[in-house]
Amino acid sequence: MRRMPPESLLVRDVLDDARLHAQIATWLGRAGEPPLPGTLEFLQDLRRRPLVPGQISHQDAAFLTAFVSLIQPGAVVEIGTASGVSAAVILAAMARSLRARGRAPRDLIFHTIDRKETCLYDPTAPIGCNIAALVPELGAQAQVHVRVDSFALGQLVGKVLFDFAFVDGNHQHPWPLFDVLNLLPRLRDGAWILLHDVRLREIAASGQAAPDGPGFFGVEGAEILFRNWPGATAEGDNVGAVQLPNERKALRPLVDLLSQREFETSPTSWRNNRRQLAQAVTAAFR
């Protein structure tokens, strides 16, 4: 039986990268484990770069970095590549972890998928363009798949099982639910999932700019998945971490609950969404 954190963690207001790492490390049962060499410098360099539309915030990048560094996954999958900033953050953390254990970065496995071919903010910029800009030495390790969604995961990754997933695709319900269901057959026992944009309704109510553009203002697909997840969770600024329960069937009540909520996609898509939901549920719990 895996050790599950005893209670949820909220580190939304922790702005110092080293302190954030320390609190997450303690929560994960690895108290006193410092950031790996180069981690804080990488995050400082990232903070000096201007944000682009759809990019995770610097605070969320630090949260993501801490989790990847502490969990030390050998295989990671990301849903929603966009410009590739979060992919670069994950790749950098994975590479530092491997080097610390005497292994080469070429040993890491990283897949990222996106439904688009070009970035939201620049139709001339290809999906994942910032991977080469931020971690040029790791670009060859990133397997970037475009014009696909999570329903194609099985075809794209074969028999690879992942230890960690970052979900930052379509935030309209039921798409985050689709993404997690499609991930389940591809995740190892005890795997962690980080869900991005778990506070979009609160951000919309506060009058702040929508992180992923006005089209995603106030949608709740990632939030309702995160808030109703069984077991302890960890929450950063606009990102939430959940772990697969010891028994995957423990997720069925969550799926049933969210299946009853009105979809946020276009009503013309609802019939097809229902068909997709049935397909994803069948594959996830077979």
N, C-alpha and C positions, 0 to 999 in steps of 0.2 A: 504494500500500500504506500503510495507516494505521500510525502509530507505536503500538506496544503497550508498556506498561510492562515493563521487563526482568525484574522479579522481584516477588514478592508483598509487600504492605505490611501490617504489623500495628500498629495504633494503639489497641489495646484499653485500655491504661492511661494514655493521654494525656487528662488531665482539663481542661486549659486550652484554651478554645475557639480562641484565637488561634494557639497552638502546633499544635493539631490541624489547623487550616486550612493552616498553613505546611507541615506534613509531607505533607498530601495534595496541595497545590499542587506541591511538589517532585516527588512521585511521578508526577504528571500532566504533568511537563515545563514547569511554569509557576512555577518557583522565584522567590520574591521578590514574588509578586503578593499584596497584602494583602487582608483581608476588605473587602467593599464597605461604604461608609458605612451605618451603621444596623444592620449584621449583629450585632455583638457586643452592642449594646443590646437587640436583639430577643431574643437567646438569654438574656441576663441576666433580662429580663422573664419569659421562659418558665420559667426556673428558680425564680422566685418563686411560680409557680402550683402548686397541689397536683396530683399525678399522679392520673389517673382510670384505672380498669381498662382494659387494652387499649391504652393510650397508649404511644407510643415513649418511651424514657427521655430525659432531658435530654442525655446523652452521645450517644445515637443521633441526636437532633435536630441536634446540632452537626455530626455526621458527614454527615448528609443535607444540611444547609445548605451545607457546604463543597463537596460534590460538585455540587450544583445551581448554586452561585455560579460555580464554576470551569469547568464544562462549558457553561454558558449555553444550556440547551435552550430551543427555541422552543415545543415541544409536549411535554407530559408526561402520562402516564397512571398512575393508581394503582389497584391491586387490593386492596381491603380498606380502606374508608373509616373505619369505626368512628365515633368521635366527631368526627373531622375534624382532630385536632391535627397529624398528619403532613401532611395536605393544606394546612393553614394554613402550616406551615413551608415547604413547597415553593412555594406561591403567593408568600409573602413574599420568598423568595430569587429567584424568577423576576422579580418586579416590580422588585427592586433592580437586578438585572442589566440589565433593559430600560432603566430610568432612566439607568443609567451609560452606556449606549450611545445616549442621546438619544431613546429610544422610549417610548411610553406603555404602561402595564400592560394596557390594553385589547387590545394585540396578542398577548398570551400565549394559549396553548391549553392547557387543563387539564381532563382527564376523570378522575373517580374513581367506582369501582363497588363495590357491596356487596350481599351476598345478603340482608341484613336491612333492615328499615325503621326500627328503633329500636336504641338503644345497649345494649350488654351490661349496663352498670351501672345503667341507668335506662330502663325500658320506655316512659317518657313523653317521653324525649329523642330527637328524630329523628336518623337517621344524618347525620353531618356538621355537627352543631349547633355545634361549636367553631370552624368556619370563620368564621362571623359574629362570634363572640366575640373571636377573636384577630386577624382581618384583615377588619374590616367593610367596608373600602373595596375589597376584592378579591372579595367574595362573589359578585358578578355574573359574575365570570370563571370561577367553578368550576361545571362541569357535573357534577352529582351524580346518579348512576344507582343506584336501589335495586331490590332483589328480582331481581338479575341476577348472573351470574358471568362469568368470562372467555370462555366459549363464545359469549357474545352480543356480544363486542367489535366484530366486523365490522358488525353491525346498528346499533350505538350510535354509532360514530365515522365511519362512511362511509369515505372515502378518505384520512383523516388519517394521516400517518406520524409516529411519535414518536421523539424523540431520547433519551428517558430514561423509565424505568419504575420504580415502587416497588411491590414485591410483598409484601403483608402480609395475605393472606387466610387461607384454611384452611391450616394448616401440616401437616396429616396427609398423608403420602405416599399417593397420587400427586398431590395437588392443587397443590403448588408447581410440579411438573413440568407439569401441565396448563396452569397459568397462563403459564409461560414459553413453552410450545409455542404457545399461543393468541396470545401477544404477537408471535411471530416475524414473521408476515406484516405486522404493524403497526409494525415498528421500522425505522428507517433503518440503513444500514450504519454500523457503528461505535458504535451506540447502547449506552448503559450501563443495566444493571439492578441495582437495590439490593434485596437479599433480606433481609427482617427475620426475627428469631428464628432465627438460625443456631447458637445455643448452648443450645437448650432442654434437651437431655439433660444437659449439664454443669450447668446451673442447677438442674435437678431433683436431680441427685446431690449438689449442695452444700447442699440443704435450703432454698434460697431460695424465695420465693413465685413461682409461675408468672406470667410477665409478662401473659399473656392469660387467666388464670383456670385453675382446676384441670383443666378439660377438655383443655387443651393441654399438660399436664405431661409433658415428656420426649419429645414426638413429634419426628421427625427429618426431615420432608419438606423443609424449607428447608435444613437442614444438609447432607444428603447431596447435594443439588443443588449447593450452594456448594462443598463440599469436593472434588467430582469435576469441577468446571468446568475445561475446557481453557484453559491460559494463566494469566497472572498475575491475582491478585485482591487486593482491599483489604478488611481486616477491622477493624471497630470493636468496640464493646462487645458488641452483640448484632445486628449488621448486617454484611452482606457485599456488596461491589460486584464485579460481573463485567461484562466487555465482550464484545459479540458478536465471535466470531473472524472473521478475514478471509474465510474460507470457511464458510458456515453449515453445510455438510455435515459440518464437523468436530465438530458437536454430536451426530451420529448415534450414535457409540459411547457417549456419555453417556446418551442416551435408551435405548439397548439395555441398558446396565448397570442403570439404575434401573428399567426395565420388569420386570426379573427379581426385584426385591426384593418381599417381601411387603408388601401395602398395609396402611396403618394405619387406613383407613376401616372401617366396619362390614362384616363378611363378607357381609351381605345385599346390600351395594352392589358387591361385587367384579365380578360379571358386567357390570353397567352401567359400572363404571369401566374395564374392559377395552375395552368398546365406545367409551367416550369417549376412551381413549388412542389407539385406532386412528384415530378421527376427527381428533384433534388432530395426530397425526404426519403424516397425509395432507395436512392443510391447511398445516402448517408447512414441509414439504419438497417441495411440488408444484412 
